[in-house]
Every structure is written in structure tokens, then in C-alpha cells.
Amino acid sequence: LVRVAKQIWQMIEKKMAKPEKITVIYNGVDSRFGKLSPYQKPKGVPVIFGSIGSLHPRKGFEYLIGALAILKNEKKLPKWGCQIIGSGPAKKKLEHLLKSFKVEARVRIRDDSPDILEAYRHFSFYVQPSLDEAFGMATAEAMMVGLPVIAATAGALPEVGKDGETGLIVPPRDAKALAQAIKKLLLDEKL
């Protein structure tokens, strides 16, 4: 947001735009998200977490899959599963990564859902591994539902959430750091 504001100010200073012609349109999150809360899972049911977005390289899903490959053999973790919801040009590559890292039994790539609200309700926490993000609408939606968030320090994501308060912030392109954050939330139900 700060970067965009600077660009707009520069356009005004260079007389490329008139202030009276500029309108700010704020991102809006569907108010229905604020009325939901995650399902309370009974003991013994696997922890489901996930991510939602276009299946595009800039979303960083390959780093999420890499993190899950690190965690797949951890013995002390509760049962877990991950859903990546979206469609796009990187789908085949991501499916190939699932197989090569041998995590396809725990990770499911689902096409966009018309009822995305229900998807959020089934997650215990939300992961946004983006390499670039203009705002992070899905992250804000997950937070409105009451989910803790793990997000990369990419684009505007650090402005959406606060490290240690609304979730955990990790460096982008760092599967190990992402795995550590996921492990932290899997092991600490209160967190």
C-alpha cells in the first residue's frame, strides 16, 4: 500500500494525474467471512490446513510442497493433511512435485470451489507462501474466519498480519522456515 501511495504521489508531482481524478477503491472482504468460525475438530481427526489462490509460480506453492516433504516423516506430529485450492498454469508442475516428494497421500490440489467459505471452515490454519502479493485477500479472509496464518514476507502480506499475533511470518522461498512454522502450529493447539 505504501508503494502504491508513493507511485500515486509521484504521478501527481509530475503532473501525470490530477488529484481530483484519483479514487481509492479499498479491497473488501465479503462480510460473510466474519460470521464464520472454524470447525472444532474432535480428537483423532487429522489436522487440515491449506492455501487458496491461483496456481501460478508467484504464489510459491512449490515451497509449501517442499515444506510438507520435510515434515512428512516427522514422528511426533499429529496426523495432518493439506489442501491447495485453485486453478492455473502451474497445476501440472505442482502435481509432479507432490509425486516426486512423495506427499501426494497427504496433499490434495482441488479446483476452485464455488463455496470457498466452507473450505476455510475446515482448515485449522492457513498458509500463504507467496513470492509476491499485492494485498493478500485470501489471507485476510482466513483471518476473518479466525484462522491463524502463516505468510511469507512478500509484497503486502506483512501489512495484513502481525508476526506472533495473528500468525507467523516467514521469508519467501524458504521451505525450511515454512516447515518450522507449520510444525509449530501443528504441535501447539493453543497457538
C-alpha positions as a Python dict, from the first residue, in 0.01 Angstrom:
ca = {
    (1, 'L'): (0, 0, 0),
    (2, 'V'): (282, 236, 83),
    (3, 'R'): (448, 163, -251),
    (4, 'V'): (124, 239, -439),
    (5, 'A'): (73, 562, -245),
    (6, 'K'): (426, 675, -337),
    (7, 'Q'): (364, 598, -703),
    (8, 'I'): (38, 796, -699),
    (9, 'W'): (212, 1090, -528),
    (10, 'Q'): (488, 1084, -791),
    (11, 'M'): (227, 1088, -1067),
    (12, 'I'): (67, 1396, -910),
    (13, 'E'): (404, 1572, -866),
    (14, 'K'): (497, 1505, -1231),
    (15, 'K'): (153, 1629, -1336),
    (16, 'M'): (71, 1291, -1488),
    (17, 'A'): (-250, 1278, -1284),
    (18, 'K'): (-480, 1529, -1118),
    (19, 'P'): (-563, 1463, -750),
    (20, 'E'): (-936, 1514, -815),
    (21, 'K'): (-924, 1234, -1075),
    (22, 'I'): (-779, 976, -833),
    (23, 'T'): (-1015, 750, -645),
    (24, 'V'): (-903, 494, -390),
    (25, 'I'): (-1100, 172, -402),
    (26, 'Y'): (-1029, -34, -94),
    (27, 'N'): (-1014, -409, -107),
    (28, 'G'): (-1321, -553, 53),
    (29, 'V'): (-1359, -887, 221),
    (30, 'D'): (-1701, -1047, 196),
    (31, 'S'): (-1877, -977, 528),
    (32, 'R'): (-1996, -1340, 545),
    (33, 'F'): (-1640, -1442, 639),
    (34, 'G'): (-1671, -1257, 971),
    (35, 'K'): (-1977, -1463, 1066),
    (36, 'L'): (-1798, -1797, 1034),
    (37, 'S'): (-1568, -1981, 1265),
    (38, 'P'): (-1354, -2289, 1201),
    (39, 'Y'): (-1498, -2629, 1287),
    (40, 'Q'): (-1385, -2770, 1619),
    (41, 'K'): (-1223, -3097, 1525),
    (42, 'P'): (-1268, -3398, 1752),
    (43, 'K'): (-955, -3572, 1877),
    (44, 'G'): (-808, -3825, 1637),
    (45, 'V'): (-923, -3638, 1325),
    (46, 'P'): (-629, -3520, 1111),
    (47, 'V'): (-545, -3151, 1122),
    (48, 'I'): (-630, -2998, 785),
    (49, 'F'): (-461, -2678, 677),
    (50, 'G'): (-439, -2519, 339),
    (51, 'S'): (-390, -2241, 95),
    (52, 'I'): (-611, -2079, -166),
    (53, 'G'): (-501, -1896, -478),
    (54, 'S'): (-421, -1917, -844),
    (55, 'L'): (-184, -2199, -928),
    (56, 'H'): (84, -1968, -1055),
    (57, 'P'): (459, -1970, -974),
    (58, 'R'): (436, -1635, -791),
    (59, 'K'): (210, -1796, -530),
    (60, 'G'): (501, -2008, -403),
    (61, 'F'): (311, -2336, -372),
    (62, 'E'): (624, -2531, -467),
    (63, 'Y'): (781, -2407, -140),
    (64, 'L'): (476, -2522, 53),
    (65, 'I'): (509, -2866, -106),
    (66, 'G'): (882, -2862, -23),
    (67, 'A'): (799, -2779, 339),
    (68, 'L'): (550, -3066, 356),
    (69, 'A'): (814, -3303, 216),
    (70, 'I'): (1035, -3203, 509),
    (71, 'L'): (752, -3272, 756),
    (72, 'K'): (618, -3598, 607),
    (73, 'N'): (845, -3823, 816),
    (74, 'E'): (825, -3632, 1145),
    (75, 'K'): (713, -3887, 1402),
    (76, 'K'): (591, -3652, 1679),
    (77, 'L'): (344, -3457, 1467),
    (78, 'P'): (-30, -3520, 1483),
    (79, 'K'): (-198, -3660, 1172),
    (80, 'W'): (-223, -3386, 913),
    (81, 'G'): (-337, -3313, 561),
    (82, 'C'): (-307, -3011, 334),
    (83, 'Q'): (-534, -2871, 65),
    (84, 'I'): (-426, -2632, -206),
    (85, 'I'): (-732, -2482, -371),
    (86, 'G'): (-710, -2309, -706),
    (87, 'S'): (-651, -2346, -1075),
    (88, 'G'): (-389, -2218, -1312),
    (89, 'P'): (-86, -2287, -1529),
    (90, 'A'): (132, -2443, -1255),
    (91, 'K'): (-112, -2725, -1168),
    (92, 'K'): (75, -3000, -1360),
    (93, 'K'): (410, -2893, -1215),
    (94, 'L'): (268, -2895, -861),
    (95, 'E'): (113, -3239, -912),
    (96, 'H'): (452, -3363, -1036),
    (97, 'L'): (621, -3218, -725),
    (98, 'L'): (369, -3395, -499),
    (99, 'K'): (464, -3728, -658),
    (100, 'S'): (839, -3667, -664),
    (101, 'F'): (840, -3557, -296),
    (102, 'K'): (605, -3849, -213),
    (103, 'V'): (347, -3634, -34),
    (104, 'E'): (51, -3692, -267),
    (105, 'A'): (-122, -3903, 3),
    (106, 'R'): (-130, -3604, 240),
    (107, 'V'): (-174, -3313, -1),
    (108, 'R'): (-467, -3255, -229),
    (109, 'I'): (-491, -2996, -505),
    (110, 'R'): (-855, -2900, -552),
    (111, 'D'): (-1005, -2685, -824),
    (112, 'D'): (-1160, -2355, -728),
    (113, 'S'): (-1470, -2411, -520),
    (114, 'P'): (-1791, -2213, -550),
    (115, 'D'): (-1826, -2239, -171),
    (116, 'I'): (-1485, -2121, -59),
    (117, 'L'): (-1632, -2027, 280),
    (118, 'E'): (-1668, -2395, 366),
    (119, 'A'): (-1308, -2464, 267),
    (120, 'Y'): (-1183, -2208, 520),
    (121, 'R'): (-1401, -2359, 793),
    (122, 'H'): (-1232, -2699, 752),
    (123, 'F'): (-881, -2556, 791),
    (124, 'S'): (-712, -2543, 1131),
    (125, 'F'): (-475, -2277, 995),
    (126, 'Y'): (-398, -2107, 666),
    (127, 'V'): (-67, -2091, 475),
    (128, 'Q'): (19, -1820, 219),
    (129, 'P'): (366, -1894, 74),
    (130, 'S'): (351, -1622, -195),
    (131, 'L'): (659, -1474, -358),
    (132, 'D'): (465, -1159, -445),
    (133, 'E'): (126, -1043, -324),
    (134, 'A'): (-47, -711, -395),
    (135, 'F'): (-274, -739, -92),
    (136, 'G'): (-341, -1093, 21),
    (137, 'M'): (-719, -1119, 1),
    (138, 'A'): (-724, -1491, 84),
    (139, 'T'): (-505, -1423, 388),
    (140, 'A'): (-744, -1153, 509),
    (141, 'E'): (-1041, -1387, 452),
    (142, 'A'): (-872, -1662, 654),
    (143, 'M'): (-807, -1418, 937),
    (144, 'M'): (-1172, -1304, 932),
    (145, 'V'): (-1279, -1666, 982),
    (146, 'G'): (-1047, -1675, 1284),
    (147, 'L'): (-766, -1887, 1142),
    (148, 'P'): (-404, -1839, 1240),
    (149, 'V'): (-200, -1758, 931),
    (150, 'I'): (149, -1847, 814),
    (151, 'A'): (253, -1598, 548),
    (152, 'A'): (569, -1511, 359),
    (153, 'T'): (720, -1164, 386),
    (154, 'A'): (625, -1092, 26),
    (155, 'G'): (452, -785, -108),
    (156, 'A'): (183, -655, 124),
    (157, 'L'): (145, -975, 330),
    (158, 'P'): (341, -839, 630),
    (159, 'E'): (94, -549, 639),
    (160, 'V'): (-204, -788, 656),
    (161, 'G'): (-85, -993, 954),
    (162, 'K'): (138, -944, 1256),
    (163, 'D'): (407, -1199, 1337),
    (164, 'G'): (328, -1372, 1664),
    (165, 'E'): (-15, -1206, 1697),
    (166, 'T'): (-230, -1317, 1404),
    (167, 'G'): (6, -1582, 1278),
    (168, 'L'): (363, -1647, 1180),
    (169, 'I'): (565, -1463, 916),
    (170, 'V'): (843, -1647, 726),
    (171, 'P'): (1084, -1548, 449),
    (172, 'P'): (968, -1624, 94),
    (173, 'R'): (1132, -1913, -97),
    (174, 'D'): (1231, -2081, 232),
    (175, 'A'): (1079, -2430, 258),
    (176, 'K'): (1268, -2499, 583),
    (177, 'A'): (1133, -2188, 757),
    (178, 'L'): (785, -2268, 628),
    (179, 'A'): (816, -2626, 758),
    (180, 'Q'): (922, -2495, 1101),
    (181, 'A'): (622, -2260, 1117),
    (182, 'I'): (380, -2537, 1014),
    (183, 'K'): (536, -2771, 1270),
    (184, 'K'): (500, -2503, 1538),
    (185, 'L'): (125, -2472, 1473),
    (186, 'L'): (75, -2849, 1444),
    (187, 'L'): (239, -2906, 1783),
    (188, 'D'): (77, -2620, 1973),
    (189, 'E'): (-302, -2640, 1959),
    (190, 'K'): (-343, -2328, 2175),
    (191, 'L'): (-118, -2127, 1945),
}
